[in-house]
Amino acid sequence: MFVGRSLRLSLLILLFLPGLSQAQESFPKPVGFVNDFANVIPADIERQIEAICLEVQQKTGAQIADVTVETVGDEDYNEYANKLFEAWGIGQKGKDNGVLVFHTLKERSFRIEVGYGLEPILPDGLAGEIRDRYVFPYFRKGEFGLGHLGAVRAIAGIIAKDAGVEITGAVQMPPRTTRVRRRTGTSSLVKLLILAAIFLLFRGGRGGRGGRGGRRGGGSIWPWIFLGGMAGGRGGYSGGWGGFGGGGGGFGGGFGGFGGGMSGGGGAGGSY
């Protein structure tokens, strides 16, 4: 009698365990492209992000989800972001062209989770560069809204460039400094050789036996003008991002849900 009752109780526990597990893995339902569950993004910035994400979807089919939460509890924030991406299905099914911008407030952590289909144009290194350039400088000052807007604008710019379209409010990632240095300026060795040659020519043409009518200490001024042009040096990296401005365009329609995309775990995260 006791054994039979214990067996029935054990079976009931086994039946309820999957439900308990699913309850632990449940996620809030998306309310738009921007899901500010931690309430850290100002309303005006949220509207700008929403407009950019909508335009990205309308012009390229890709989807960007921007999410903030108070905490992920005991779970690793990277794992949570990956599971949230899969649960919501960000991006189009079969194309997997979604990106999740994820921020957990209590853990002071942030992640860009990239769908399979966008990994070729948004690899881990580039996602990390967006985080370091456009997100963390603002997060460390408590300006979370500007950090989220910066991430979405940069991601939108990458997607737009690949698709050959223009997105209102998107920014283009500036070229890396090393590439600029290779293209501009002359190597130090070549500069030294040119300098030596000009010096010798200038010294050799100073006049030697010129009569009294010759100008003392003569020589052409052109070598020095040329050297002055060389001394201008490299332009280096200049310009960059001009900050935030304006809102998104007035697009019709709105958020209609995500399309069933998948993530392969690519992207970049970190704590600020």
N, C-alpha and C positions, 0 to 999 in steps of 0.2 A: 504493500500500500504506500509506504513512505517512498520506496524506490520509484514507483510509478509517478507520484506527485513531483518528485525531484526531476524526473526525466521531462515531464511536461513543462516545468519551470525553466529548465535548461533550453528546451526547444523555443520557448517564448523569447528568452533572452537572445538566442541566436537570430531569431526573426527580426528583433528590434535593433540589433547592432548595426546593420547596414543603414537603417534610417537615422540612427544617431550619428554615424559617420558622415552621412550626407548633410545632416544639419550643421555639423561642424565646418563643412566645406562650402556652406551656402554663402552667396555673395549678394549684395544689394543689386537691384535692377537698375540698368542705366536710365537716366532721365534725359540724356542728350549727349552731345559730343563732350561737353564739360560736365563732370560729376564731382562737384566740390562738397563732398560729404564732411570734410573737416572745416568748412566755412572759412577759408583763408584767402579766397580770390575775390577782390572787389567786383561789384556788379558791372561796372563799365568795362573792366578788363575781361570779365567772363563773356560779355557780349562780343568783344573783339575776337576772342579765341573761338567762340561758337561760329562766328561768321567765316573765319578762315577755314575751319574744319569742314564746314558745309561747302564752301567753294572748292576745296580740295576734292571732296567726294563728287561734286557735280562735274568737275572738269577732268578728273583723272580716274575716278572710281575707287581710289584709295581712301581709307578711313583712319582718322586720328582720334583717339579717345584720351581725354585729359582727366585724371582721377586723383583726388586727395582723400585720405582717410585719417581718422584720429590715431589709430594704432592697428598693427597686425597681430598683436598679442605675442605669443611665444613663437610664432612662425617666422621663418626667414623672409624678409621683405622681397627678395628676388623670387623665391618660390611662390609667394603670394601673388606677385605681379604676373608670373607666368600662368598660374591657375586662373586668375581673373581674366586674362586675355583669352584663354581657352573657353572659359565659362560664357563669356559674352560673345565670342566669335567675331573679334574685331577684324574688319577687312572682308573682301569678297571670298566666298567659298570657291576653292579651286585655284584662286589667284593668291590668296593669303597676303594681301597687300594692306595690312593694317599696322598701326604703331600705337603703343600704349605709353603715355606719359604718366608715371605713377609717383606719388609722393605720400609718405607716411609721416605724420607730424611728430608723434611721440618719439619714434625711433630716429628722427631727423635724417631720414634716408630717402633717396630718390632713384628712380630707374626709368630708362627708356627701353621698352621691350619691343622688338622688331619682328614682324611676320616673315615667314619664309620668303615670300615673293619680293620683299623689299631689301633683304639682306645684301644683294649685290650693290645697291646704290647707297645703303645705309649700314655699312659694316660696323663692327664693335668699336673700332678706333674712332670713327667719325661720330658715332653716338657719344663716346666719351669726350670728344672735343666740344660738342654742343653743350654737354653737361658743364664742362669746366669754363667755357667761354660765356654762355648765355644764361646759365641757371644758378650755379653756386655763388657767384659774386652777389647776386640779389638775395638769395636765400640767407646768406650769412649776415645780411643787413635786415633781415626780417621782411623783405619785400617779396613775399611769395608770389603774388599775382604777376609781377614783372618777370620773375623767373619762369613761371609757366608760360607766359606769353612769348618770352624769348625762345623757349624750347620749341613751341608749336610753330612759330614763324620760321625758325631755321629748318625744321623738318619739312614744312610746307614748301620752302624754297628748293630743297633737294628733290622732292617729288615732282614739283612743277618743272624744274630744269630737265629732269629725265623724260617727262611727258611732252616737253616742248610747249608748255602753256605758261601763262602769267597768273599768279595768285595775288589778289589784293592784300597788302600787309606782309607778304612773305619776304624773307631776306635771303640773300645769297651768301653762302659761307665764303669768306675771303680766302684767297690762295695762301698756302702755307708759306711762312717766311723763308724757308730754305729754298723753295722754288724761285721765289722772287730774287734772291741773292744770286742764284746761278745764272739767271737771265740778264741781270743788270750789272754794270760795272766790269772792269777789267781785272784780271788776276794780279796779285801783288808783284809777281815776277815780271810779267809783261810791262807793268807800269814802271818798274825799276829800269828795265832795258830801254824803254822809250825815253825816260828821264835822262839816262846816261848818254844816249845818242844825241839828244837835243843839247845837252850841256857841252859835249865835245864839238858839235857843229857851231854852237854859239861862241865857244872859246876860240875855235879855229878861224872864225870869221871876224875877229875883233879889229883887224886892220893892220897889224904889224907895223910896216914902214910908212904909213900914211904921213903926208906932209902936215904942215901947221893948219892947213885948212880943214883937215879931217876932224870929225867930232871925237872928242876925247871920250874914251870908254864907250865907243859906239856899239853897234850890234842891234839886231832887229828886236822889236818888241813882240813880234808874233809868237816866238817860242813861249814867252811868259803868258800870253793870252791863252795859248794852247794848254799850257800846264794848269792855268787857272780853271779851264774847263774840266780838266781831268780831276782837279782837286775837289770838284763838286761832289765827287764820291757817288756812292750808291743811293738811290732813292729809298731803299729799304721798304719796309711795310708801312704804308700810310693809309689813311682813310679807315676802312673797316665799317663797323656798324654804326649807323647814325642815330641809334636810339629808337624809341617808339613814337609813332605818330598816327593819328587818324584811326578810324574804326574800319570794320569790314564793309563790303559793298552791300547793297540792298537786294539780296537774292531771295527769290520766292521759295516756297516750300519750307522744309525744316528737317529735323532729325526723324528718321523713319526706322531706326533700329540698325543693328549691325548685321553683317551678311554671312557670318559663319566661317571667318578666316581662322587660321591656325598660326601658332608661333613655334619656332624651333629653339627658343631659349636665347636667341641672339640679342645683342644690345649692350648697354652699359649701365652700371649703378654705382652708388657710393653714398657715403654719409657726409654731411656738411657740418 
